[in-house]
Amino acid sequence: DLTTIEKRLIKGIAFNNAHYQTVFKELDIVVIVHGGAYKFFVKDISKTKCKEDKKLQAKAKEIHERLASLVKTYSVKFLMCGVGMKARNIAKENILEFVEVIPSAMIGLIDAQNDGYAFVPID
C-alpha cells in the first residue's frame, strides 16, 4: 500500500543510508519488485488491474519521482519479476525506465544473496 512504500521503502532507504554514512560504510541496495508492489512501478496505471485505485492514481507521479530520486541519489537498483509481470499483463513498455526486468523474483533474490546482499522484506 501507499503508506508502506512511502515509509518502509522510500523513507527507509534514506534513513538507512544516512546511518551507514555516519559509520563510514556504503550501503548498496537492490529492490526486487513482486507481489502487490508492481502497481508502483508502472507508467500508466490505467493499463493495469489497479486502474480503479484512485489514491494511487492521485499520488503516482509523486511516487515515480521519489523512486527515480532513490536511483539518482543512492544508486538503488530496482528489479521486477518477469513472471509476475506476465501474470498481471504488464507490458515491459509500461514499466518505469529505471526498472530492470528479471526472469523471476526468486532468481533475483538468490542471485542477490549469492552476491552478499541481505534479504530485508518490506510488507
VOPA-662612 format. One record per atom (N, C-alpha, C, O, CB): x negated, z negated, y. Coordinates in pm, whole numbers, padded with zeros to 5 digits, always signed. Glycine has a CB too. Layout:
! residues N
XZY...
END
This chain:
! residues 123
-00083+00000-00119+00000+00000+00000-00087+00000+00125-00209-00017+00117+00094-00121+00000-00025+00019+00240-00100+00029+00365-00181-00096+00396-00295-00088+00440-00006+00057+00478-00121-00211+00372-00190-00337+00401-00317-00349+00317-00422-00387+00368-00098-00457+00375-00308-00317+00190-00424-00327+00101-00534-00231+00143-00651-00270+00148-00383-00298-00043-00499-00107+00173-00604-00011+00208-00670-00048+00341-00790-00028+00359-00546+00132+00217-00591-00102+00432-00649-00140+00561-00736-00265+00549-00849-00268+00598-00539-00164+00663-00685-00368+00484-00759-00495+00475-00871-00492+00372-00984-00527+00402-00664-00607+00441-00839-00449+00251-00936-00460+00142-01038-00347+00142-01153-00367+00104-00863-00464+00009-00996-00227+00184-01089-00114+00180-01155-00093+00316-01276-00110+00329-01017+00014+00134-01077-00057+00415-01134-00020+00545-01206-00139+00611-01324-00128+00644-01024+00032+00638-01136-00250+00630-01199-00366+00692-01299-00431+00598-01401-00484+00641-01093-00468+00735-01269-00428+00468-01358-00488+00369-01495-00422+00367-01596-00492+00356-01297-00480+00233-01499-00291+00376-01627-00221+00376-01708-00260+00499-01828-00287+00488-01606-00069+00372-01644-00263+00615-01715-00301+00738-01768-00445+00728-01882-00472+00764-01621-00288+00861-01684-00537+00678-01723-00677+00664-01841-00692+00568-01940-00758+00600-01605-00760+00616-01830-00631+00452-01936-00643+00352-02066-00578+00399-02174-00631+00374-01891-00580+00221-02055-00465+00466-02175-00400+00518-02243-00491+00620-02366-00504+00620-02139-00264+00581-02164-00552+00709-02220-00644+00809-02294-00759+00742-02402-00798+00786-02108-00698+00901-02236-00813+00635-02302-00922+00563-02438-00877+00511-02538-00946+00531-02215-00970+00446-02442-00764+00445-02568-00719+00386-02672-00684+00492-02791-00699+00468-02543-00599+00297-02628-00640+00607-02722-00615+00715-02788-00745+00762-02906-00746+00795-02652-00546+00833-02711-00855+00763-02767-00983+00809-02873-01037+00713-02958-01116+00754-02657-01085+00826-02869-00996+00589-02971-01039+00492-03069-00924+00461-03142-00928+00362-02903-01088+00361-03069-00824+00549-03163-00712+00543-03158-00635+00411-03260-00595+00355-03303-00763+00565-03035-00615+00364-03013-00534+00246-02919-00420+00281-02836-00430+00371-02956-00619+00129-02934-00313+00207-02849-00196+00229-02735-00196+00128-02755-00228+00010-02932-00064+00218-02617-00162+00174-02500-00155+00086-02464-00008+00067-02438+00063+00164-02380-00235+00145-02462+00036-00057-02428+00173-00093-02291+00170-00161-02275+00102-00262-02538+00238-00186-02194+00242-00107-02056+00230-00155-02003+00364-00205-02015+00467-00138-01966+00176-00043-01944+00359-00324-01871+00472-00381-01731+00421-00413-01714+00319-00479-01943+00531-00510-01630+00494-00364-01491+00457-00389-01431+00562-00482-01433+00681-00451-01409+00446-00256-01379+00518-00595-01315+00608-00689-01164+00599-00667-01104+00494-00689-01353+00574-00837-01105+00709-00625-00963+00714-00591-00882+00750-00715-00904+00854-00778-00938+00817-00477-00787+00660-00748-00698+00685-00861-00573+00600-00843-00559+00532-00741-00769+00653-00998-00484+00603-00939-00363+00522-00932-00278+00554-00810-00252+00671-00780-00399+00375-00930-00234+00450-00740-00147+00468-00624-00219+00505-00497-00156+00519-00392-00070+00346-00601-00351+00523-00502-00429+00548-00380-00434+00694-00337-00477+00723-00225-00568+00499-00399-00392+00786-00421-00402+00928-00387-00338+00959-00252-00392+01037-00173-00336+01013-00496-00225+00900-00227-00147+00933-00107-00223+00912+00023-00190+00973+00124-00022+00852-00103-00325+00827+00023-00401+00801+00144-00507+00907+00171-00566+00910+00279-00465+00666+00137-00531+00994+00074-00640+01090+00084-00593+01236+00086-00674+01327+00068-00734+01070-00030-00463+01257+00106-00411+01393+00116-00390+01430+00262-00353+01346+00344-00279+01407+00037-00413+01556+00293-00397+01604+00430-00250+01606+00472-00215+01562+00581-00457+01744+00444-00165+01658+00383-00023+01676+00416+00061+01602+00313+00081+01649+00201+00014+01827+00419+00111+01486+00353+00190+01401+00263+00321+01469+00223+00374+01442+00116+00220+01266+00330+00372+01556+00309+00499+01623+00278+00488+01713+00155+00589+01755+00099+00546+01705+00397+00365+01742+00112+00344+01825-00007+00319+01741-00132+00269+01791-00233+00226+01920+00016+00354+01612-00124+00332+01522-00238+00462+01450-00273+00563+01463-00205+00220+01421-00206+00454+01372-00381+00570+01292-00422+00597+01177-00326+00701+01112-00336+00548+01238-00563+00506+01151-00235+00520+01040-00138+00579+01086-00006+00571+01015+00094+00384+00975-00113+00638+01204-00005+00687+01261+00120+00795+01177+00188+00820+01194+00308+00740+01398+00095+00858+01087+00116+00963+01002+00173+00907+00874+00235+00982+00797+00295+01065+00967+00067+00778+00850+00221+00715+00728+00271+00695+00739+00423+00592+00789+00469+00580+00702+00200+00792+00693+00498+00790+00705+00645+00679+00622+00709+00618+00665+00807+00925+00661+00702+00651+00502+00653+00544+00419+00708+00409+00490+00695+00328+00490+00788+00539+00282+00636+00387+00549+00580+00262+00620+00559+00254+00742+00649+00149+00769+00708+00248+00661+00412+00362+00815+00661+00361+00933+00747+00326+00895+00891+00253+00967+00959+00497+01003+00743+00378+00781+00936+00353+00736+01073+00206+00696+01094+00154+00710+01204+00444+00619+01107+00141+00648+00990+00003+00599+01003-00101+00691+00940-00221+00661+00945-00008+00463+00941-00059+00800+00880-00151+00886+00805-00270+00933+00889-00384+00925+00845-00077+01007+00752-00245+00981+01008-00353+01032+01092-00455+00922+01121-00575+00945+01114-00298+01089+01224-00407+00804+01154-00496+00690+01182-00577+00653+01057-00698+00630+01065-00415+00569+01231-00511+00646+00943-00580+00612+00817-00687+00717+00787-00799+00682+00751-00479+00603+00699-00654+00843+00802-00750+00950+00776-00872+00938+00867-00985+00956+00822-00685+01088+00795-00848+00907+00994-00959+00892+01089-01047+00773+01052-01169+00780+01061-00905+00875+01232-00984+00665+01010-01060+00546+00973-01140+00568+00844-01252+00520+00832-00966+00426+00956-01082+00641+00749-01154+00673+00626-01274+00765+00658-01383+00745+00605-01060+00741+00524-01252+00863+00744-01361+00953+00785-01471+00873+00856-01589+00903+00842-01308+01065+00878-01431+00773+00932-01528+00688+01001-01614+00611+00902-01733+00588+00927-01456+00592+01094-01556+00569+00789-01634+00500+00686-01743+00591+00631-01854+00547+00603-01542+00451+00572-01710+00719+00617-01808+00816+00568-01920+00831+00670-02038+00827+00635-01740+00953+00540-01883+00848+00796-01983+00871+00902-02066+00746+00929-02188+00755+00945-01915+00916+01030-02002+00631+00935-02070+00508+00975-02148+00444+00862-02260+00398+00882-01969+00410+01027-02089+00441+00742-02150+00368+00630-02191+00458+00513-02235+00408+00409-02055+00264+00581-02176+00587+00528-02210+00684+00422-02134+00658+00292-02187+00678+00183-02359+00681+00395-02009+00613+00304-01925+00589+00187-01893+00723+00120-01863+00821+00187-01794+00514+00226-01901+00724-00013-01861+00842-00090-01724+00815-00151-01703+00710-00213-01966+00876-00201-01633+00908-00134-01501+00899-00195-01492+01003-00306-01513+01122-00283-01387+00921-00089-01462+00956-00427-01448+01042-00543-01306+01031-00596-01258+00920-00620-01551+01006-00653-01239+01143-00616-01099+01142-00660-01086+01194-00802-01145+01296-00839-01012+01226-00565-01008+01123-00880-00982+01157-01019-00905+01290-01029-00792+01301-00981-00904+01045-01089-00968+01388-01092-00905+01518-01108-00785+01516-01203-00690+01592-01185-01005+01618-01157-00790+01429-01304-00679+01418-01398-00553+01369-01325-00444+01423-01345-00715+01322-01513-00570+01268-01242-00457+01215-01166-00404+01314-01063-00284+01320-01038-00498+01087-01097-00494+01391-01004-00450+01494-00909-00358+01593-00979-00253+01630-00928-00572+01568-00847-00402+01635-01097-00322+01732-01173-00187+01673-01210-00085+01741-01199-00398+01776-01300-00185+01548-01255-00060+01483-01294+00036+01467-01177+00158+01465-01195-00089+01346-01356-00020+01457-01055+00062+01439-00935+00081+01568-00856+00137+01568-00747-00002+01335-00845+00034+01679-00914+00045+01810-00849-00017+01811-00710+00041+01865-00616+00190+01853-00840-00135+01752-00697-00206+01751-00569-00311+01861-00574-00402+01858-00657-00272+01611-00539-00297+01957-00485-00391+02068-00480-00521+02024-00412-00519+01944-00319-00329+02188-00405-00632+02077-00460-00762+02044-00401-00764+02075-00251-00829+02005-00173-00875+02121-00473-00693+02178-00212-00687+02217-00071-00615+02113+00015-00627+02114+00137-00617+02352-00057-00540+02023-00049-00464+01923+00024-00533+01787+00030-00474+01690+00079-00329+01908-00039-00656+01779-00018-00725+01650-00005-00821+01656+00113-00868+01764+00152-00801+01615-00137-00851+01540+00168-00938+01533+00285-01075+01591+00253-01124+01579+00140-00950+01389+00334-01137+01652+00353-01262+01726+00335-01375+01643+00277-01460+01696+00205-01305+01782+00465-01378+01515+00306-01490+01432+00263-01470+01371+00123-01552+01291+00079-01511+01321+00363-01362+01408+00055-01334+01357-00079-01382+01458-00182-01350+01576-00175-01182+01328-00097-01458+01409-00278-01508+01494-00387-01421+01473-00511-01389+01359-00545-01657+01462-00419-01383+01580-00576-01303+01572-00698-01399+01557-00817-01497+01631-00831-01211+01699-00715-01367+01459-00903-01445+01436-01024-01352+01455-01145-01230+01452-01129-01509+01291-01025-01408+01476-01264-01321+01502-01380-01216+01393-01404-01098+01423-01425-01406+01516-01504-01259+01266-01399-01164+01157-01419-01219+01030-01355-01339+01019-01329-01137+01134-01571-01130+00936-01328-01171+00808-01271-01264+00735-01367-01362+00674-01323-01049+00720-01238-01235+00740-01495-01316+00671-01595-01459+00726-01596-01555+00650-01600-01253+00684-01734-01471+00857-01592-01605+00919-01590-01678+00877-01462-01797+00844-01467-01594+01074-01598-01609+00878-01350-01670+00834-01223-01716+00691-01228-01824+00658-01180-01572+00852-01110-01634+00605-01287-01668+00463-01298-01788+00443-01391-01880+00368-01358-01547+00384-01350-01788+00508-01504-01900+00498-01597-02029+00546-01532-02132+00480-01539-01872+00579-01726-02022+00663-01467-02141+00717-01401-02192+00623-01292-02313+00600-01282-02111+00856-01341-02101+00569-01212-02142+00479-01104-02205+00352-01161-02308+00306-01111-02021+00442-01015-02146+00296-01264-02202+00175-01324-02337+00203-01389-02427+00120-01383-02105+00116-01427-02352+00319-01450-02481+00357-01508-02587+00375-01400-02706+00360-01427-02468+00486-01589-02544+00406-01278-02636+00420-01164-02660+00288-01093-02728+00284-00990-02582+00523-01066-02603+00178-01147-02629+00046-01091-02523-00009-00998-02541-00117-00942-02755+00050-01020-02413+00063-00979-02305+00014-00892-02226-00096-00962-02213-00096-01085-02211+00130-00851-02175-00189-00883-02085-00293-00935-01942-00243-00923-01909-00170-00829-02104-00429-00858-01858-00282-01017-01717-00246-01014-01641-00355-00939-01639-00471-00981-01660-00226-01158-01579-00317-00828-01500-00410-00748-01362-00348-00730-01346-00259-00647-01569-00440-00608-01262-00393-00808-01128-00333-00796-01063-00372-00663-01079-00484-00614-01038-00376-00914-00988-00278-00609-00913-00302-00486-00767-00275-00518-00725-00160-00528-00964-00212-00367-00690-00381-00533-00546-00364-00559-00469-00485-00514-00347-00489-00528-00520-00339-00706
END
